[in-house]
């Protein structure tokens, strides 16, 4: 476990565990392990000088130390399974002082320098005084390495409380999930800092915390930042540059207030011409997010690529660490349908180190689950969602827990685990803050989806339509498309025109697939629907592909079209063979009635025979709501949307189906 994790540094359980581990080693190896804990990652040649090459090789062979490669050459570090903080605490004071004196005596001694953290920690371990400036630099480095516990220890060592120390403490508390404390510290720094750069960093931290407040939060923060700059200008006339940061916050307020397209032009100008490189790079990140929300997937992907290219080249984005940038931009790539590009960024995030994983582990698991859902791997996604929710409860710097709970509830309901679905939905409903407006609405949509599996589909569709209307008013085209596709999966055919209008206004391959799918369903043409399935599979959207292929033979005349039925079965078989584990593949060669549970077959037979829902409930001794839930699952399993189609699936006749538009005379 890396230093600064969620476990208290002085945890008796950890100390006891490390004592027991050390007791197994001879004295020399025990001291060597303590030295590696005190040194942190260190050049191998340096460690060999103090420890001895044979002992170091023995620690590597036994798994206590891990070799690696750094820019300066081979390095070695303590194994991740050992708790570095606890081992440092167990190191004898004499050994600490001996090591520190030896390091300072070296010609290239590692006293506080460009990398402050190792030297400062060793100085504190040996009881030597450390200047406040060095403590602050070390705290900033600890935060950059996502070691919030270490950062808080260092800021707590300072003689007084400065605005710069409050900034580092605020970032550490943000990473630890203590959002109220982080907000209080950030605002303290904004109001008291004497340095515009400190104000800017504090405002950047506060900016991550106001997203759940929406437009008012951004506007309040922009006003506070402007007031701080005005205060500094009065104190030091002519020395404070006009800050573009408050302007960026006001543009974010427009987005949060449901006017993302109004912010686009000014954001593009700010990202292209702002003289402050930190604000300019942050404006690019925000621009990618606003473009994605507005359905401009192609432009958003290009903007995200511009930032990520700079990150890969070693450039920063002001005070925002590279792993956090990858998280924010990977989110946009996933929602833009750029699944391979998102996968690469998540792999890079996983390689960021144990500290980043302690902060972003739950976030990474959620993004992996989201990717799996996009690709159709429902079973794998459900497991990842469970792990993600656990992680996000501890650390959620991107405020994704509400959305994760909604997706987890829907995934559990689709797996027919009603108890788990209810538990996630109840937790979502009990959250003090349900996330930023867009995230909250999407989470609500998935909770409604989960409820539909045990309740009234008609009621669920109305609730989803209400959510879609709110998203339309907010100009949040990408989220609207996500909700309208949920409605299509629930069997909604009455609002296909709205789905087509939404998908047609959005950019990107995924939106084009959704548009073609809606058109094919609207035309009620099985061959068109199957063509969309092939298009979706080629693009990597396997859940849409499986759904469309199964739907193709449920279109009018599709079941009687034997070549189409064979082609659809062959497509689904190939899909399952090429991507084992994909969810939602129907057993097309199994008779419809045999794909249902016994109770579902009972309901299906009665409904196909024209019996009304209330009468079915009376005959079976269950509630109307229960019958509606069974009918929903029947419709979903058989990929049908009416009792007429149900009768056709079971080989019965209930009379003509109500017309839903005139299908073309010839379907090509």
C-alpha positions, 0 to 999 in steps of 0.5 A: 500500500502506498503512503498517504492512502485511506488507512490512517498512517499510525494504524496499529493494525498496519504497524503490527502487520509490518512488525510481523513481516520484518521479524521474519528477516535477518537484521541486515535485511530488516535494516535494508527494508527500512532504508528503502522505505525511508528513501522511497524510489531511488537510483539503484546505484545509490541504494547499493552504496548504502545497503550493498548489492548482494542484500539488495538483490536478495530483497528483489528476489524475495519480493520485498523490493521492485526494480524499475527504470527511471529517466536517470537510469535503473531504480529500485523501490519498496514493493507495493504490498508493504506499507511505506509509511508504517515501515518508516515509522518503525525505522530506528531513529539512529538508522534515520540519522545515519542515512540522512547524514550519509545522503547529505555527504554525497557529492550529488547529495539528495538534500532538498532540491528540484524534488523536495519530497524525498529529502524533506521526509528524510529530514523530518524522519531524522528530526532535523528542521525544515524551512516552510518553503521546502515543506510547501514544495514537498506537500505540492509534490506529494499531491502531484503524486496523489499522496494526500495523507503525506501532503496533510502531514507536511502542511500540518508541520508548518509553523503557521497557516498560509494561503499556499498551505491551505491550497495544498491542504485543500487539494489533499482533502479533495483527494481524500473525499472530504469535500466540505473541508476542501471547499472551506480551505480553498475559499480561505486561500482565495480570500487571503492569498497575496499571490495571484497564482495561489488564488488561481490554484485555489479557484481551480480546486474550488471549481471541481467542487462547485459542479454539483451546485450548477450555474450559481456555484460557478458564478459565485466562484467567478465573483470571488476570484475577481474580487481577490484579483481586485483586492491584490490590484489595490494592494499592488497597483499595476502588478496584477495581470487581468485574469482570464480565469474568472471568464472561464468560470463564467463560461462554465456557468453558461454550460451548467445553466443549460446554454452550452452552445452559447459558451462555445464561441467564447471558449474557442477564442479563449482556448486559442488566444489566452496569454496565460498558458495554464488558463488556455490549457484548462479552457481546452479541457472545458471546451472538450467537455462542453462540445461533448455535452452539446453533441459535437462529438467529432470536435470534442474528440479533436479538442481532447486529442490536442490536450492529451498530445500535450500531456503525453509530451510532458506538458501540464495543464496548470495545477491539474495533474496529468492523471486527472486530465486523463480521467476527465478527457477519457470520460468525453471520449467514451461519451463521444463513442471513441472507445479505443481512444478511451481505452488507451487513456485508461491504460495510461491512467492505470500506469500512473502509479499506486497513489493515483489509483488510491484517488482515482481507482473507483473512477477508473473502475467506473469508466471501465464499466461504462466502456464494457456497457458500450461494448455490450459486455453486461456481465463484466460491467456489472461486476466492475460497477459494484467495485466502482461504487465501493471505490467512489464512496471513498474517493470521488473527485469527479463526482461520478457516484450518482451516475455509477449508482444509476447504472449499477441499479439498471445493470442489476435489474437487467440481471433480474437481481431486484434486491440489488437494484433496489439497494443501489436506487435507494442509495442514490435517492439518499445522496445529499448531493446527486451530482451536477445537473446533467449527471443527476438527470442521467442517473435518474434515467437509469434508476427509472430504467431499473424501476421499469423492470418491476413496474409500469413500462408506460409510467417509466416512459413518461418519466424518461420523456420528462427527463429528455425534455429537461435535457432538451431545454438545457441543450445537453444533446448527448445526454438526451440521446442516451435517454432516448435510446433507453426509451427505445430499448423499453419499447417506445415507438411513439417518440421515434421522431424525437430520437431521430431529430436528436441523433441527426443533430449530434456528431459522431459515428455512434450518433449516426448508428443510432439515427440509422437504427431509429429510421429502420425501426420506424420503417418497420423493415427487418432487413434495414434493421439487420443492416444497422446491426452489421454497421454497429458491430463494425463500429464496435457498438456490440450491444446495439448490434445484438439488439438490432439483429434480434429486433430484425426478425420481429419486424412485420413479416420478419419471422416469415422471411426465412433467409432474413431469419437465418442471416440474423441467427448467423450474425448473432452466432458470429457475434457471440463467437468473436466476442465471448461474454457479450450480453443480450444475445438472444437464443434465436433458435429456441422457440419463443415460449421456451425462452421465458420462465414458467410464470412469464409463459403463463402471463404471455399465453394469457396476454396473447389470448387477448386477456386484459392486464387486470384480469390476468392479475386476478387469475394468477393471484398477483398485482397489476404492477407485477403483471406489467413487470412480467410483460416488460421482461417478456417484451424485452426477451422476445424483442417485441413491443405489442400484444400483436407481436407477442401473439405472432411470436407464440403462434396465436392470433389476436387480430390486427395490430394497430397501425404505427405509420405505413410501412413501405410496400417493398422493403429493400 
